[in-house]
Amino acid sequence: MHPRLTLERELLDLLGTGRGAPIAARYYGFDGLGGATLQTVGDEIGLTRERVRQIVTAASLGLTTRRTVSPTFDRTIAFVVDRMPAAAGKIEAELRSQRLTSGLFRLEGVIKAAELLGRCLPFSISEVGEERLVHPPNIPSVDTIVRIARRVIARWGMATLSNVRAEVRRVESGVCDRKLVGRVLACLGGFHWLDQSAGWFWLSDSCNNPLLNNIREILSVANPIHILELRASIGRDYRMKGLSTPKRVLLEFCRQAPGLRVEDETVKAEPGVSSDDVLGQAGGIIKRSKLTLERELHELLGTGRNALIAARYYGFDGRGGGSLQAVGNELGVTRERIRQIVAAASKSLGIRRPVSPTLDRTIAFVVDRAPARAEKIEADLQFQRLTSGLFRLEGVIKAAELLGRRLPFSITGVREERLIHAPDIPVDTIVRIARRLISRWGMATLSAVVAEVRKVDSGVCDREHVGRALTCLADFRWLDQSADWFWLLDNSNNAVLNRLRKILSVANPIHISELWAGISRDVRMKGFSPPKSVILEFCRQAPGLRLDDETVRAEPVINSDEVLSGTEKDIVHRLSENGGSLTRSELKSVCLEMGVNRRTFYLNLVRSPIISRYREGLYGLIGSGLSSSSAEIGVPSS
């Protein structure tokens, strides 16, 4: 959907003009940043807290008195409700791809606008850890569902939706069924299905998983092992009493668990698990303690306040490090004093080059999983107990530099994501070219990206490297993995999706063959011919579309006034008035009478996706129901 006004623009217009409008917008979150406190806004723009309060109070009074019409805002609320429960970040990205917002607009601003405009707000936002979940307000608190799910996982290692629902109903009386629990938990970044039909799942970001610990203990003395023997060994542990896991579910758990590999029905640990690492004081085997990365790096720096200051600067506390000024401001010390402290620490480490086995294991672990999103590897490090919490990999890079370790990976920032990759892989170039191809064609293949990258970068780049780099992106979607077709959901501009929405604004629903014929009329699409199965999958995944067999439908209906150009609107109007079709000369005559430029008319006649040529010299609206025997309709076969 392409509204005339984006949400940001509409809400700013409601506040009016003048200096007070942007101040109120910043406070309420109408700028998309989610809002701020009176003190924060005052500090940003150099006003007192009291003056900011007066400005926003006046703005609030004006909005509640007028209760103005705000169609984009109403469509935004409907859009959010249609997709919840879901992660707030995902909905915010989809709002941008639907052009309801011009950028990522935090939903807290929508909630505040609803309160001021007197709209009924049918959703809430709950924070669960570092995630924000959008859900209906009448269900049991989302944090309760997540908390109970994590508790069950901490007990058994995996669970079913029915288990979680039963536990939730014991503590809360709100509406809670299996489907709702599944939709809430599926929003979590660490959620993974083990058997969706039976409701089995697990959470990979759980800080402790007794089932995985148990499997690792078994594999430390029997690697590999058959699934039936593994299942029997797990059942003998009194801590697992009451857990009855189907064989297929346990196999899928081992398939997904980090560090395990499944071949047929045999489970193997890769790399092998040392009994010294995992076995406790059972059977006379004594556990040998190992330091977490944070503890090891802190001990390298020594003790005292200076060690803590150096750890904060280098990122050895897991926070990624800070500038001299930022660390000084936090601790109330001058920038120069911080520089002296970290210089002394750096010199000491450079001379001693101490042994740091946990750092070495961490580097090997990261390299084994690259390329990947930094956040995922950081969560896996915590899960493997190499770190005690989420440890930003920038601290690992700094530690490797100070201790003289060869660092076989790099971190590249791509938009709001941090990607880990080998140093010789041009990830930023790969992503930039992939987005450029998606903007041009709407979808692409890995081979096309490889070919374009090789034109501008002489580094190592093959199909496997490109695929692994792109699949790290949060908005990456496969259309046909076997043939390497993909697209990027959050691309700022997608020519195919834009043309597709134009067509559906005048012909909804429409058959896939006629839809693609309209899209490919543009000379810029010449030579681009994806398989029919890929086009169908694209329509199935595109936001706001629904696919029934080979018929595409827009839901909700797209307003043609919001997606068509002025000339296209004039052509639609004239064709509709004349039964849906006109000869070229007739159409040209009526359009020129309306003031349409001759060149613009011919460009639209040849390129516009909403026009079809049904026979020589006869043109009509796409999907108008005219005989298609001579229509220029076709779609590539699978």
N, C-alpha and C positions, 0 to 999 in steps of 0.2 A: 504494500500500500504506500502511495506517495502523496501525503497530505500537502495542501498548499503551504501551511505553516508547520514547521517542526514544533515539537513540544516546548523546547527552550524559547523559541521565538513567540509562541502563543502566550506562554506564562509571563514573559517580559512585557509583551504588549498589554496584558491585563494590569500590570503594575504601573503602566504609563511611562512618561518620559521624565527627564530631570535626574539630578544626582542621587536622589533618594531611591529611585527604581533599582539600579544595580546593587545598591547596598542591601535593600530588602531581598533581592533575588539571591544574593550570596548567603544571607542569613537563613532563608527558607529552603535553599537548595534548588532554586529554579534555574540555576546555571549548570545543573547536572552534577555538582560536586557533593551533594548530600546534605548541605546545610552546615552551619557552624554556630558556635556560641557568640553571644554579644561581645565578649571580651576579645575573642579571636578576630571577629570582623573589624572591631575597632582598632586592634593592633595592625591589621593589614592595611587599613586605609588612613590611619592617623586621626581617628576620632575617639572620643571618650565612650565608655560603655553606656553611659546614660544617654548620650546623643544617638547612638545606634538604636537603643531601645525606643526612643521617641519616633525615629524614622520607621521602624518596622511596625510599631503600634499603629501609626497613621496608615500605613499600607494595609495592615490587617483589617482595620476599620473600613477602609474603602472597598476592599474585596467582599467582606461579609455583607456590606450594605447593598452593593450592586448585584452580587451573585450572578456574574456575567456568564454568557454562553461560551463554552470552550470545547468545540467538537474534537480537536486532536487529543485533548486531555481525556475526554470520555472514551475515545477509541483506544487510548493507551491502557486505561483501566480494564476495558473489555479484553484487550490482548493479553494482559497479565493474568487475568482470571482464567482465560481459556487454556493457559499453559501451566498453571500451578497444580500441585506443588512442584517446585523446581528450584535450582540454585539461582539466586538473584543475579549473579554475574552472567549466567546463560541467557536469562530473559532480557537483561540490559543489552547484550550483544545482538539479540534478535530484534529488539526495538530499533537499533541502529540499522540493521540490514533491511528492515521493512521501511526505512526512512521516516519513521515516526519521530525519531530523534536524530540530530545531526552528529552526535557523538555518544559515548557511553554516559548515560544519564542514570545516576543512582536513584533507586526507587524510593528512598526516604524522602526525596523531593516531591514525588507523586503523592505520598501519604500526607505531607504537609499541605500540598495544594488542595487535596480532597477535604481536609479539615476546614480550610479557609473558604472554600467555595460551597461548602455544605453538601458535598456529594457523599453518598453511602459508600463506604470503602469495604469491599468484600474480600479483602486479603490482609494478611499481616506478614511481618518480616521477623524471623527469629535468628539470632546468632548462635551457631553451634561450633565451638572452637573458633577457627579462622574463617568459617563459611557462613554465608547469609542465605537462609532458606525462605522462600515465599510460599505461603500456605493459607488455606481458609481459616478464618478466625474461630470457627466453632468446633475445631477438632481438638483433641488433647494436645497440650503444648508439645511442639515439635521437639524441644530439648528433652522432654520426658521420653518420647519414642526413641530418640537417638541414644539417650543415656542408658535406657534399658537394653537396647540392642548391643551397645558396647559392653554392658555388664554380662549379657548372655555369651557374647563372643569371648570375653575374658574368662568365662567359666568353661566353655566347651571348644572354642576355636572356630566354630561355625554354628549356624542356627537356622531356623525356619521362620517365615513371617508369622506363622500361627503361634510359635513360642513367644515372639515379641508381643503380638496382639494380646495374648492371654495375660502376660505380665503387666501390660499397660492398663488393661481393664481392672486389674486389682487395685490400682492406685488412682485412676481417673475415670470419671463417668461419662466423658464426652464421646462423640461419635468416633468410632475406631474400628475399621474392618481391615481384612488382610490386604485388599487392594490399596487402601490408603497408606498403610504401613510401608508397603512396597514402594509406592511412589515417593514417599518422604525419604526413605533410606537410599533410594536410587539417586537422590540428589548429592549424596556424599561422594567426595572424590575417591575415597578408598573402598567404595562398595563394589562387590563383584558377585555375579550370579554363579552358583555352582550347579543348580538345576532349577531353572525359572518355573517350569511347569509344576514342580513340587514345592516351590518356595524356599529352597535352600540357598544360603548366601554366606559370605564372610566379609570382614572389613580388613583390608591389607594394612591400613594405617593404625590399627590397634596397637598400643604400646606393648602389650603382652598377649601372646597367643599360645595357650597351653598345648593345643593339639600340634602346632608346628614344633614347639619345643620337644614334645614327646617323640615326634617323627625324627627330629634331628638326633636325639639320644639313641634311638634305635639304629639309625643309619651310621652312627659313629662306630658301631661294632658289627654291622651287617650291611654292607653297601656293595652292590645293589640288593634289593629284596623284593619278593613278589607281593603284590597288593594284598592277597589273602593272608599271608603271614604277617604283613605289616598291620593289617586290620586286627588280627588276633592278638598281636603284641600290644596294640593300643588298648584293646578291651581288657587286658590283664591288669592295667594300671587302675588302682582304686579311685584315682582322681577323675578318671573318665567314666566312672560308673553312671549309668543312665543314658549315655550317648550311644545311640544305635544308628550308625551312618551307613546308608546304602553304598555298595561297592562303587557304583558309577560316580557318586558324589565325592567319595574319598579320592578316587582317581583324578577327578577334575580339580579338587583342592591341591593335590600334589602337582598337577600340571601348571597351576597358576602361582603356587608358592615360590618365592625367590630362592634360588639356589638348588631347586629340585628339578629333575627331568624325568619324564615318563616315556617308556618305550613299551608299546603294547600294554602289558599289565605289570611291568617291572618298574620300580621306583629307584632312582639313583640320585645321590647328592653330587653336585658339581659346583665348585670343587669339593673334594672329600671333606667330611666333617671330622675334626680331631676330637677324640674322647676327652682330652684334657680341657677342651673348650666348653663342653656341654654337660658332662656327667657330674652329678653331685655326690654326696657322701653315702650313696647306696652301694651295697656290694663291695665295700672297701675301697672304692675308687674316689680319690679326693679331688675336688674341683680346684683348678689353679686360676686364681683371680686374674683378670685382665683389666687394664685401665680403659675407660672410654676416651674418645679423642679429646674432648674438652679437658678431662683430668690430666691426660698425658701432656698436652700442650701447656697447661698451667704449670705443671711441675717442671717443664723445661725452662720456664721463665723464673722459677724460684718462688719465694714467698714475699709477703709484704705488699704495701700499697702500690709501689712502682710496678710490681708484677701484674697487678690488676689493671693498672692504667695501660701497660703495654698490651695486655690481652684484649682490652677493649679496642685499642687502636688497630691491632692486627686482625681482629675478628676471631681470636681464639676462644671467645665466649659464645661463638655460634651466631652472632648477629651480623657478620659480614664485614666488620671493621667500620671505622669512622675517620673523618678528617681530623687534623690536629686541632682545628678550631672547635669542631663539634665536641670532641672528647674534653677539651678544656672547658667549654661551656657547661658540660654535664657535671664535671667534677669541681668547678670553681678554681681552675688553675689556668695560668696563662698559656698561650699557644707555644711560646718559646720553651717553657718548662716541660710541656708534653714532648716537644721535639727532642730535648736533651735526654729524657727518660727512655724514649723508644730507640734513640740512636745507641744508647748504652746497651739496651737489650739486644738490638740487632748485632752489634759488634761481638757481644758475648756468645750468641748463638752461632755466628759465622766462624768463630775461632774453634769452639768446642765440637760443632757438627755432631750432636749427640744421637744415639740410637733412638728411634721412635717407631716401634713395630706397628702400633695402631694406625699411625699416619700412613705407613707403607701399605697396610691392608686396605685402608680407606681409598688411597689412590688406585690400587688394583681393582677395587670394587667399582669405582666410578668408571674406569676405563672399560671394564667388562660390560657395562650397561650403556655406554655412549654409542650413538647419539640418543639423547632423551631430554625431557624437560628437567631442569635443575630441581624443581620442587618435588618431582617424583623420586629422583635419586636421593634427595635429602630425607624424604619419608622412608625410603628403603634402608638407608643407613641407620635410622633410628630403630626401624623394625628389626634389623640384624644386630642391634645393640652395640654397634660400633660407636654410636653417639648416644648421649643420654636424652637429647631433645633434638628439635630441628636445627641442624647446623648448616648455615649457608656456606656453599662451596668456595666463595671468595676467600674465606679464612683458610681453607685447605691450600689454595693457590699461594697465598702469602706465606704459609708455613713451609711449603715446598721450596719457595724462593730463598727463605732465610736459612733452611737446612741443607741447601744445595742438592735437592732431589730433582731428577729429571721429571718434568710435568708433561705427560702425554695427552693432555686434554685442555680445551679452552672453553670459556663461557662467552656466548654472544647474546646480546639483548636484541630481541625482535619484537617490536611494539612493546607489549607489557609482559612478554615471556622471556625467560632466560633459558637458552638451549646449550647443552653440553655436547661437545663434539671433538673429534680429532683436530689438531692444530692445522693440518694441511687441507681440511675440507672447507670450502668457501660457503658456509651456511648462510650468511647474510645475502650473498649473491644468489644462492639457490632460492631462498624465500622471496627475494625481490622479483626475480624473473618468473617464478611460479605465480605470484600475484598479478604480474603484468599480463601473463597469458590468460589467467582466469578473467581479468577485466576485459580482454579482447574476445575470448571465445566462450566464456562462461564455465568451461570445463577443459581439462587437458590430460595428457598422458605423461608419465615419467620420462619417456624417451624424448618427448618434445622439450621438456625442461633441460634434460641432459644436453641436447643439441644446442640450445640457446646459451647455456652456461659455458660450454666449451668455446663459444665465439668470443667471450669476454674474459675468461679466466683459464689460465693454463694449469691450474692445480688439479689434484686427483679428483675426478668426478665421473662416476658411473651410475647406472640405474639403481643399484643397491644403495649407494651413498645418498642419492637424491631421495629415494623412498624413505629411508630411515630418518633423514633430516626433516622431511615434510610431515611425516606421521607424528612428530613431536608437537606440531602446532595444535592448539586446542580446537580450531575450527576446521581441521582437515577431515574430509569425508571420502571414503572409497565409493566409487560408482560401479566399478568392475575391477576387483583386485587382480584377477587372473590376467586381464588385458591392460592393467596399469592405469585405468581411467580414474580420475579423482576431481574434486572441486574444493574450494575453500568457502565455507559458509559465511565467514565474517569479512569477506573482501569488500572494500568500500564501494566498488562499482563492478557490476556484472552485466555485460551487454545482453547476454541471452535472457537473464532473469528480467531485465527491464523491458525487453521486447515481448517476452512471454506475458507480462502483466498488462501491457498495452492490448494484446490480442484478447486476453480474458476479460478486459473491461468492455469489449463490444460483442464477444462470443463466449458465453459461459453457460454450460460446459462446451468443450470442443474435443474432437478426436485428435490423437497424437500426430497422425500423419498430416492433417491440415494445420495443426499448430506448428510443426517444424517447417512446413512449407512457408508459412508466414515469417518465421524467424530467419530463414535462409534467403529471403528475397534481397536482403541488404548485400551489396557488392562486397562489403567488408567480411562477409561470412563465406565468400567464394573459396572453394577448396577445403572447407571444414566439414567433415561428414562423420560424426560419431555414430556408432551402431544404435539401432532402435532400442535395444535393451538398456543402453547407457542413458539415453534421453528419458526413457520411462523412469529409471531410478533417480535421475536428477529431479524430475517432477515429483516423485514420491518424497524426496528429502527436502525440497525447497519449502521454506516457511510460508504458510498461508495457502498452500495448494493441497488438493486431495486427488488421488488417482483411483479410479474405478475401472478395472480391466485396462482398456487403452484410451479411456476418456479422462481428460484433465478438467478439474473444477477448482475455482477460486473460492475459498471460505475464510473470512467473509467476502462478500461480493466487492469487487474493485470499482470505485467510482471513476468513470472515464474522464471526468473533468480534472482529476488529480494526476493522471498519468499521460494524457495525450497533449501534443503540442497544439498551438492555436490553429494551424493549418489543418491538422488531422481532425480537430473538432469540427471545423467547417466542412470538411469532406464527409465526415460521418453524418452531419446534419443534412447535407444535400442528398446523399445517397438514401438516407432513411426516408426523406420526403418523397423520393421517386421510386419506391418499391424495392430499394436495396441495390439497384444496379443502374448504370448509365454508360453510354458510349464515351469514348475518350474525348471526343469533340464536345459532347454535351457537358461532361464533367468539367472540362477545361473552361467552357464558356461561363458556367455558373460560378466557378471559383474565381475567375478573373473579375467578374461583376462584383464579387464580394471584396475585392481589393487584394486578393492573394497574388503575390509576385509570381511571374511566369516560371522563373527558374525554380523557385520553391515548390510550385505545383508539380513540375516534372520530377523533381527529386523525390517527393512524397509518392508520386504515382509509381515510381520504379522501386523505391526502398521501403516504404512504410509497411510494417508487418500487418496492419489491419486491413489492407486492400488485397484483393485477389483478382487476377485476370482470368475470367471464365472462358473466354474465347477471344479471338483476334478482335481488338477494338472494344470489347465489353468488359467493364470493371464493376466490382461490387464489394461489399463488406465481407470480410472473412467470416465463414460460418453462417452466411445468410440463407443457406438452404437451396441455392441455385443448383442446377444439375452440375455434377462434378465430372462428367464424362470428358470434358475438354479442359478441366481446370488444371492449373499448374501445381499439382499436389504430389508430394512424394516424401518418403522418409527412408533413410538407409535401413537395410535389413540387418538383423542380428548377425 
